[in-house]
Structures are given as structure tokens and as C-alpha cells.
Amino acid sequence: MHDKTSKEDIYNEVIKILTKKYGVEEDEIKQDSILGDDLNLGTLEIQDFLLDISEKFQFEYEDLIENIEEELEDLTINLTVSYIYDALKLD
């Protein structure tokens, strides 16, 4: 299932979830947007968002979290997409 998932597919899904569930305006979202500072998501919202993503792409939340080295609030959209891509092992 994941073999054909591209980083662009992941990016688009990230945008969709952020806008529909978390009320972020699409024009505020850029690849280098920081989830905490730029998009005003708190730690719990970011954790919920990452859970939503793990459910959508059917991988373990823990597989994603263990790869994230910095604080959740400092994650950018681009880093999040890369971590998801890596968690799906799509290299």
C-alpha cells in the first residue's frame, strides 16, 4: 500500500489534516512552517496531529516519535513529512 506513497502525497495529507481538524489556514502553511511557532499548535495538539497522521498512513506512532530528535513545537512541515516518509520506510 505504501509503496506508491510519495513525499508530495504525505505533504498534501498533512495540509488536509492541519486545515480540516486544527483550523490552520492553508495560506499560512509553508514547507518550513514550524508547527508550534508558525501554526500555533501546542504540544498536545502536535501529538494528536502525529497520531492522526500515523492512523492515516497505518504505521506505529512510536516509530515516528522515536525518530523525532527535537522538541515537538520546533518541528517544521518539511521535517514532519520526512519523518513520516522514513517511518513508512519508502526509501
VEXBA-517086 format. One line per 3 residues: number of its first residue (from 1); their letters; for each residue y, x, z of N, C-alpha, C. Coordinates in steps of 0.02 Angstrom, whole numbers. Layout:
BEGIN
NUM) A) Y/X/Z/Y/X/Z/Y/X/Z | ...
***
This chain:
BEGIN
1) MHD) -60/41/0/0/0/0/63/43/0 | 64/94/40/124/135/47/131/187/-8 | 80/195/-49/81/248/-99/141/242/-146
4) KTS) 164/181/-159/218/171/-206/285/159/-173 | 287/166/-108/350/156/-71/393/219/-79 | 453/209/-105/498/266/-114/550/267/-58
7) KED) 587/322/-54/641/326/-5/693/272/-20 | 703/256/-83/751/203/-101/727/135/-75 | 661/122/-80/634/60/-53/646/55/22
10) IYN) 634/111/56/645/113/129/718/103/145 | 762/137/109/834/130/119/856/57/111 | 832/25/58/851/-44/45/826/-90/101
13) EVI) 768/-78/127/741/-118/182/781/-106/246 | 799/-44/258/841/-27/316/907/-66/312 | 938/-66/254/1001/-102/244/991/-177/257
16) KIL) 938/-204/229/924/-276/237/917/-295/311 | 879/-256/348/869/-270/419/934/-263/458 | 971/-210/445/1034/-199/481/1083/-256/469
19) TKK) 1086/-281/408/1135/-333/392/1112/-401/417 | 1049/-417/407/1025/-484/425/1014/-493/499 | 984/-444/532/967/-452/602/1020/-426/650
22) YGV) 1055/-373/630/1101/-341/677/1174/-352/659 | 1187/-390/607/1255/-410/590/1301/-355/564 | 1271/-301/541/1311/-246/513/1332/-266/442
25) EED) 1396/-255/427/1421/-270/360/1394/-217/311 | 1369/-239/254/1339/-193/206/1388/-139/183 | 1452/-157/176/1501/-107/153/1517/-54/206
28) EIK) 1494/-64/268/1502/-14/322/1447/38/320 | 1392/23/285/1333/65/287/1335/116/230 | 1331/179/250/1325/234/203/1266/277/224
31) QDS) 1243/320/181/1184/360/198/1196/403/260 | 1258/425/270/1272/468/328/1300/430/388 | 1297/362/384/1320/322/441/1276/335/502
34) ILG) 1308/344/559/1272/354/622/1260/286/654 | 1197/273/671/1179/207/697/1221/188/758 | 1232/235/803/1271/220/863/1345/218/851
37) DDL) 1374/273/830/1447/278/822/1475/236/765 | 1446/241/706/1474/208/647/1455/135/642 | 1394/118/663/1370/49/655/1369/10/721
40) NLG) 1391/43/774/1399/11/840/1335/-19/868 | 1278/14/857/1216/-9/886/1204/30/952 | 1183/-5/1003/1167/26/1067/1095/53/1065
43) TLE) 1076/89/1116/1009/119/1118/954/67/1111 | 960/12/1147/908/-40/1143/906/-72/1074 | 964/-82/1044/965/-110/976/933/-62/926
46) IQD) 945/2/935/915/52/890/839/52/899 | 816/49/961/744/46/973/713/-16/942 | 747/-74/950/722/-135/918/722/-129/842
49) FLL) 774/-99/815/779/-88/743/720/-45/719 | 705/9/755/650/52/735/583/16/742 | 577/-28/791/517/-70/797/510/-116/737
52) DIS) 566/-147/718/567/-191/659/543/-153/597 | 569/-93/589/550/-52/531/476/-34/533 | 451/-15/592/380/4/597/335/-56/582
55) EKF) 356/-116/603/318/-176/587/320/-190/512 | 378/-183/482/386/-197/410/342/-151/368 | 341/-87/385/303/-39/345/234/-24/374
58) QFE) 215/-59/427/149/-55/456/127/15/475 | 167/45/519/147/108/549/164/105/623 | 137/150/661/147/151/733/218/173/751
61) YED) 251/135/792/317/151/817/318/221/847 | 266/237/885/262/302/919/261/360/868 | 231/348/809/230/400/758/301/416/735
64) LIE) 343/366/734/413/376/714/452/410/770 | 447/383/830/486/408/886/470/481/902 | 407/500/898/390/569/915/421/620/867
67) NIE) 440/597/808/471/641/759/547/646/766 | 576/601/805/648/600/812/669/647/868 | 705/699/849/722/751/897/788/738/933
70) EEL) 835/706/899/900/696/930/903/629/965 | 958/618/999/968/554/1033/969/498/982 | 944/440/1001/940/384/955/1009/365/927
73) EDL) 1061/367/968/1128/348/946/1156/394/893 | 1128/454/887/1152/503/838/1115/501/772 | 1066/456/766/1028/451/704/1073/425/647
76) TIN) 1066/455/589/1101/429/530/1051/386/490 | 1078/348/444/1036/309/400/989/355/361 | 1017/409/335/977/456/295/920/487/335
79) LTV) 934/508/397/881/536/439/828/484/455 | 850/423/468/804/370/483/757/358/425 | 784/354/365/743/345/305/693/403/298
82) SYI) 716/464/309/671/522/304/615/519/356 | 633/500/417/581/495/469/531/440/452 | 554/385/426/508/331/407/463/354/350
85) YDA) 493/386/301/455/412/244/400/460/269 | 419/505/315/371/552/343/317/516/384 | 337/465/421/289/427/462/237/392/418
88) LKL) 258/374/358/213/342/310/171/394/273 | 187/458/283/152/513/251/149/504/175 | 209/498/146/215/485/75/232/548/34
91) D) 227/606/64/247/667/29/204/678/-33
***
